Amino acid sequence: MKLLGLGLLIAVELGMAAPLAAQTRFIHAYSGTSSAQLTIWAAKDLGIFAKYGLDADLVFISGSARGMQALLGGSVQAVDSDGIGPINAILRGGDLVIVAGLINKSLFKFVAQKEIAAPAQLRNKKIGVANFGGSNEFAVLLALKEWNIPKEAVTLVAAGGSALRLAALEKRALDATVLPYDHALVAARMGMKVMADIPELVPSFPDKVITMRRSYLDRERDHAKKYLQALAEAVGQVSGNREVAAGILRKRLGIKDNKVIEENLNIYSTAFSFPPRVGRTGLIGVLEQMQQQSGGSKSDYELKRFLDESLLDELEREGFYKKVAASKDGRK
């Protein structure tokens, strides 16, 4: 954990301005390098975290399992990831809880080498996932189940983040993988075959949730609330102003092609949940499937063990979301 903490210190992104003395230090770990991070980047780059008194830094940690390790170790205060990572950590006794949700469907496509014309040809092939036990593996297994291909008929490879998996496809180190929509567009331009749109297989899925330590939520409730306020306002910013959102993607992803920017915005500018709540259907569906696979007791998989949206409820009672929505509409 000391090595992980050192890595985080090295990876921390410097703020756009010097932090104010009165601001509270807050480190957020984000799990991907695609446009799905638009809201998180907006909260940082537009000074929204600072507006709510948070001296926030962002660190990249590939894979939800590693993010949960950093969170449990106290290296970060919040992590955005798929819902699988925190569920697994909580089942193992981790002091964690999901507090919000940003994306409630799996914006992935199943992509393969162009000569793989049909799912049956995936047998004995190498399929890349970010890491084991995360949403990538979950999406791959769902697709294989749909195609009546047993898990044992393929080789799953932990191949890192989506950019790394895309590069591995290009170098033919992988035969197939699941990629977020923006990287799947790039893969299609390379001639890769898009074999499935995962949301067609699973309409509701906790693809990007926010997780904190329960002890932090109890001890630093005011800071956690300010953090969630910043995220909600960031959703309003990127969904209500395409020019602002485009600027963030150009900066963060280095995209210069305006057509690619527009394609990304068409996918992601309306993908984020507002208010930033977790889709109950998707989360309950994942819990039920995991309970069935494990053979565990249903009581171990009760929703309240994994989800606490009490701060979001509080903000709703205070009319915060209405104020953000009114501000967003006023900009149009």
C-alpha positions as CSV (number, residue, x, y, z in Angstrom):
1,M,0.0,0.0,0.0
2,K,3.0,2.3,0.6
3,L,4.0,1.8,-3.1
4,L,0.5,2.6,-4.2
5,G,0.4,5.7,-2.1
6,L,3.7,6.8,-3.6
7,G,2.3,6.1,-7.1
8,L,-0.7,8.3,-6.4
9,L,1.4,11.2,-5.2
10,I,3.4,11.0,-8.5
11,A,0.2,10.7,-10.6
12,V,-1.7,13.5,-8.9
13,E,-2.6,16.1,-11.5
14,L,-1.7,19.7,-10.6
15,G,-4.6,22.1,-10.2
16,M,-5.2,25.0,-12.6
17,A,-4.6,27.5,-9.8
18,A,-2.9,27.4,-6.4
19,P,-5.2,25.8,-3.8
20,L,-6.7,28.2,-1.3
21,A,-5.7,27.7,2.3
22,A,-9.3,27.3,3.4
23,Q,-10.0,24.5,1.0
24,T,-10.2,20.9,2.0
25,R,-7.9,18.4,0.4
26,F,-9.8,15.8,-1.6
27,I,-8.4,13.1,-4.0
28,H,-10.6,11.4,-6.5
29,A,-9.5,8.3,-8.4
30,Y,-10.9,7.9,-11.9
31,S,-10.8,4.6,-13.7
32,G,-10.8,5.3,-17.4
33,T,-9.3,7.5,-20.1
34,S,-12.4,7.8,-22.3
35,S,-15.1,10.5,-22.7
36,A,-17.0,8.6,-19.9
37,Q,-14.8,10.7,-17.5
38,L,-16.3,14.0,-18.9
39,T,-18.2,14.9,-15.7
40,I,-15.2,14.2,-13.4
41,W,-12.8,16.3,-15.6
42,A,-15.4,19.1,-15.9
43,A,-15.7,19.3,-12.1
44,K,-11.9,19.8,-11.9
45,D,-11.2,21.9,-15.0
46,L,-14.1,24.3,-14.6
47,G,-13.2,25.0,-11.0
48,I,-16.4,23.5,-9.6
49,F,-14.6,21.5,-6.9
50,A,-12.9,24.7,-5.8
51,K,-16.2,26.5,-5.8
52,Y,-17.4,24.1,-3.1
53,G,-14.3,24.5,-1.1
54,L,-12.5,21.4,-2.2
55,D,-8.8,21.4,-3.1
56,A,-9.4,18.4,-5.4
57,D,-6.9,16.4,-7.3
58,L,-7.5,13.6,-9.8
59,V,-5.5,10.4,-10.0
60,F,-5.9,7.7,-12.7
61,I,-6.0,4.1,-11.4
62,S,-6.8,1.5,-14.0
63,G,-9.4,-1.1,-13.0
64,S,-12.0,-1.0,-10.2
65,A,-10.2,-3.5,-8.0
66,R,-7.1,-1.3,-7.7
67,G,-9.3,1.7,-7.1
68,M,-11.0,-0.1,-4.2
69,Q,-7.6,-0.9,-2.7
70,A,-6.6,2.7,-2.8
71,L,-9.9,3.8,-1.2
72,L,-9.6,1.2,1.5
73,G,-6.1,2.2,2.2
74,G,-7.1,5.9,2.6
75,S,-5.0,7.1,-0.4
76,V,-8.1,8.6,-2.0
77,Q,-11.4,9.9,-0.7
78,A,-13.6,8.8,-3.6
79,V,-13.5,6.5,-6.6
80,D,-15.6,6.3,-9.8
81,S,-15.8,2.8,-11.3
82,D,-18.2,0.2,-12.4
83,G,-20.5,-1.2,-9.7
84,I,-18.8,-4.6,-9.7
85,G,-15.6,-3.4,-7.9
86,P,-17.3,-1.9,-4.8
87,I,-19.7,-4.8,-4.5
88,N,-16.9,-7.3,-4.4
89,A,-15.0,-5.2,-1.9
90,I,-18.0,-4.8,0.4
91,L,-18.8,-8.6,0.2
92,R,-15.2,-9.1,1.5
93,G,-15.9,-6.9,4.5
94,G,-14.6,-3.6,3.1
95,D,-15.7,-0.4,4.8
96,L,-17.1,1.0,1.5
97,V,-20.5,2.1,0.2
98,I,-21.8,3.4,-3.1
99,V,-23.0,7.0,-2.7
100,A,-24.0,8.1,-6.3
101,G,-24.1,7.0,-9.9
102,L,-23.1,8.9,-13.1
103,I,-23.8,6.4,-15.8
104,N,-26.5,3.7,-15.5
105,K,-25.9,1.7,-18.7
106,S,-22.9,-0.1,-20.1
107,L,-21.6,2.0,-22.9
108,F,-19.4,-0.7,-24.3
109,K,-19.3,-2.5,-27.6
110,F,-17.8,-6.0,-28.2
111,V,-15.1,-5.5,-30.8
112,A,-13.1,-8.2,-32.6
113,Q,-10.5,-8.6,-35.4
114,K,-12.1,-8.1,-38.8
115,E,-11.7,-11.8,-39.9
116,I,-13.9,-12.9,-37.0
117,A,-17.2,-12.9,-38.8
118,A,-19.4,-14.7,-36.3
119,P,-19.4,-15.2,-32.5
120,A,-18.7,-18.9,-32.9
121,Q,-15.3,-18.0,-34.2
122,L,-14.4,-16.5,-30.8
123,R,-13.7,-20.0,-29.4
124,N,-10.0,-20.5,-28.5
125,K,-9.4,-16.8,-28.9
126,K,-7.9,-14.3,-26.5
127,I,-10.4,-11.7,-25.2
128,G,-9.0,-8.7,-23.3
129,V,-10.6,-7.1,-20.2
130,A,-9.3,-4.3,-18.0
131,N,-8.9,-6.6,-15.1
132,F,-10.7,-9.6,-13.6
133,G,-13.8,-9.0,-11.5
134,G,-14.8,-5.8,-13.2
135,S,-17.4,-4.5,-15.6
136,N,-15.3,-5.5,-18.6
137,E,-15.3,-9.2,-17.6
138,F,-19.0,-8.9,-16.7
139,A,-19.8,-7.6,-20.2
140,V,-17.7,-10.2,-21.9
141,L,-19.3,-13.0,-20.0
142,L,-22.8,-11.7,-20.7
143,A,-22.0,-11.6,-24.4
144,L,-20.6,-15.1,-24.4
145,K,-23.7,-16.3,-22.5
146,E,-25.9,-14.7,-25.2
147,W,-23.9,-16.5,-27.9
148,N,-23.9,-19.9,-26.0
149,I,-20.1,-19.9,-25.7
150,P,-18.8,-21.2,-22.3
151,K,-16.2,-19.2,-20.5
152,E,-13.8,-22.1,-20.7
153,A,-13.9,-21.9,-24.5
154,V,-12.0,-18.6,-24.6
155,T,-8.9,-17.1,-22.9
156,L,-9.6,-14.0,-20.9
157,V,-6.6,-11.7,-20.6
158,A,-6.2,-8.8,-18.2
159,A,-4.9,-6.2,-20.6
160,G,-5.4,-2.8,-18.9
161,G,-7.4,0.3,-19.8
162,S,-9.4,0.8,-23.0
163,A,-6.6,2.6,-24.8
164,L,-4.2,-0.2,-24.0
165,R,-6.7,-2.8,-25.2
166,L,-7.4,-0.9,-28.4
167,A,-3.6,-0.8,-29.1
168,A,-3.4,-4.5,-28.3
169,L,-6.1,-5.1,-30.9
170,E,-4.3,-3.1,-33.5
171,K,-1.1,-5.1,-32.8
172,R,-3.1,-8.3,-32.9
173,A,-2.1,-9.2,-29.3
174,L,-5.8,-9.6,-28.6
175,D,-8.5,-11.2,-30.8
176,A,-11.4,-9.3,-29.2
177,T,-12.3,-7.0,-26.3
178,V,-15.1,-4.7,-25.1
179,L,-14.4,-1.0,-25.6
180,P,-16.2,2.2,-24.5
181,Y,-18.2,3.8,-27.4
182,D,-15.6,6.4,-28.3
183,H,-12.8,3.9,-28.5
184,A,-15.1,1.5,-30.4
185,L,-15.6,4.2,-33.0
186,V,-11.8,4.3,-33.5
187,A,-11.6,0.5,-33.7
188,A,-14.3,0.4,-36.4
189,R,-12.3,3.0,-38.4
190,M,-9.4,0.6,-38.2
191,G,-11.5,-2.1,-39.8
192,M,-12.3,-4.0,-36.6
193,K,-15.7,-5.8,-36.4
194,V,-18.3,-4.5,-33.9
195,M,-20.1,-7.7,-32.8
196,A,-22.4,-6.4,-30.2
197,D,-23.7,-3.3,-28.4
198,I,-23.7,-4.3,-24.7
199,P,-26.7,-2.2,-23.7
200,E,-28.8,-4.3,-26.1
201,L,-27.9,-7.3,-24.0
202,V,-28.1,-5.5,-20.6
203,P,-30.3,-2.3,-20.8
204,S,-29.5,-1.2,-17.2
205,F,-26.1,-1.5,-15.6
206,P,-24.2,0.4,-12.9
207,D,-21.4,1.4,-15.2
208,K,-20.0,4.4,-13.3
209,V,-20.8,4.7,-9.6
210,I,-19.1,6.8,-6.9
211,T,-17.8,4.9,-3.9
212,M,-16.5,6.2,-0.6
213,R,-15.6,4.7,2.8
214,R,-18.5,4.5,5.1
215,S,-16.3,5.8,7.9
216,Y,-15.4,8.8,5.8
217,L,-19.0,9.4,5.0
218,D,-19.9,9.4,8.7
219,R,-16.8,11.5,9.8
220,E,-16.6,14.0,6.9
221,R,-20.2,14.2,5.8
222,D,-20.1,17.9,5.0
223,H,-17.1,17.5,2.7
224,A,-18.7,14.4,1.0
225,K,-21.9,16.5,0.4
226,K,-19.9,19.3,-1.2
227,Y,-18.1,16.8,-3.4
228,L,-21.5,15.4,-4.6
229,Q,-22.8,19.0,-5.2
230,A,-19.8,19.6,-7.4
231,L,-20.4,16.4,-9.4
232,A,-24.1,17.3,-9.9
233,E,-23.2,20.8,-11.1
234,A,-20.6,19.3,-13.5
235,V,-23.3,17.0,-15.0
236,G,-25.4,20.2,-15.6
237,Q,-22.4,21.9,-17.2
238,V,-21.5,19.2,-19.7
239,S,-25.1,18.3,-20.6
240,G,-26.1,21.9,-21.1
241,N,-23.1,23.4,-22.9
242,R,-21.6,21.4,-25.8
243,E,-18.9,24.0,-26.4
244,V,-17.6,23.7,-22.9
245,A,-17.8,19.9,-23.0
246,A,-15.9,19.9,-26.3
247,G,-13.1,22.0,-24.9
248,I,-12.6,19.6,-22.0
249,L,-12.4,16.6,-24.4
250,R,-9.9,18.4,-26.6
251,K,-7.7,19.1,-23.6
252,R,-8.0,15.8,-21.8
253,L,-8.0,13.4,-24.8
254,G,-5.9,15.4,-27.2
255,I,-8.6,15.2,-29.9
256,K,-8.3,17.7,-32.7
257,D,-10.8,16.3,-35.2
258,N,-14.1,18.2,-34.7
259,K,-16.0,15.3,-36.2
260,V,-14.6,12.9,-33.6
261,I,-15.5,15.5,-30.9
262,E,-19.1,15.7,-32.1
263,E,-19.4,11.9,-32.2
264,N,-18.1,11.7,-28.6
265,L,-20.5,14.4,-27.4
266,N,-23.5,12.7,-29.2
267,I,-22.7,9.7,-27.1
268,Y,-21.8,11.1,-23.7
269,S,-23.2,14.6,-23.3
270,T,-26.6,13.0,-22.4
271,A,-25.3,9.8,-20.8
272,F,-24.8,11.1,-17.3
273,S,-27.5,10.7,-14.6
274,F,-29.0,13.9,-13.2
275,P,-29.5,13.9,-10.2
276,P,-26.5,11.6,-10.0
277,R,-28.4,8.6,-8.7
278,V,-27.7,4.9,-9.2
279,G,-30.2,3.0,-11.4
280,R,-31.9,0.7,-9.0
281,T,-32.8,-1.8,-11.7
282,G,-29.3,-2.3,-12.9
283,L,-27.7,-2.5,-9.4
284,I,-30.3,-5.0,-8.1
285,G,-29.9,-7.1,-11.3
286,V,-26.1,-7.3,-10.7
287,L,-26.6,-8.2,-7.0
288,E,-29.1,-10.9,-7.9
289,Q,-26.8,-12.4,-10.5
290,M,-23.8,-12.3,-8.2
291,Q,-25.8,-13.9,-5.4
292,Q,-27.0,-16.7,-7.8
293,Q,-23.4,-17.3,-9.0
294,S,-22.0,-17.4,-5.5
295,G,-24.8,-19.4,-3.9
296,G,-24.7,-17.0,-1.0
297,S,-27.6,-15.9,1.2
298,K,-30.0,-13.3,-0.2
299,S,-29.6,-11.3,3.0
300,D,-25.9,-10.8,2.2
301,Y,-26.9,-9.0,-1.1
302,E,-29.5,-6.6,0.3
303,L,-29.4,-3.2,-1.5
304,K,-28.9,-1.2,1.7
305,R,-25.6,-3.0,2.4
306,F,-24.1,-1.5,-0.8
307,L,-25.9,1.8,-1.4
308,D,-26.4,5.0,0.6
309,E,-27.9,7.9,-1.2
310,S,-28.8,9.8,1.9
311,L,-26.7,12.8,0.9
312,L,-28.4,12.9,-2.5
313,D,-31.8,12.7,-0.7
314,E,-30.7,15.7,1.5
315,L,-29.7,17.8,-1.5
316,E,-33.0,17.0,-3.2
317,R,-35.0,18.1,-0.1
318,E,-33.0,21.4,-0.1
319,G,-33.9,22.0,-3.8
320,F,-30.3,21.9,-4.9
321,Y,-31.0,20.0,-8.1
322,K,-33.7,22.4,-9.1
323,K,-31.3,25.3,-8.8
324,V,-28.7,23.5,-11.0
325,A,-31.3,22.6,-13.6
326,A,-32.6,26.2,-13.6
327,S,-29.1,27.5,-14.1
328,K,-28.4,25.0,-16.9
329,D,-31.7,25.9,-18.7
330,G,-30.8,29.6,-18.4
331,R,-27.6,29.1,-20.4
332,K,-29.5,27.6,-23.4
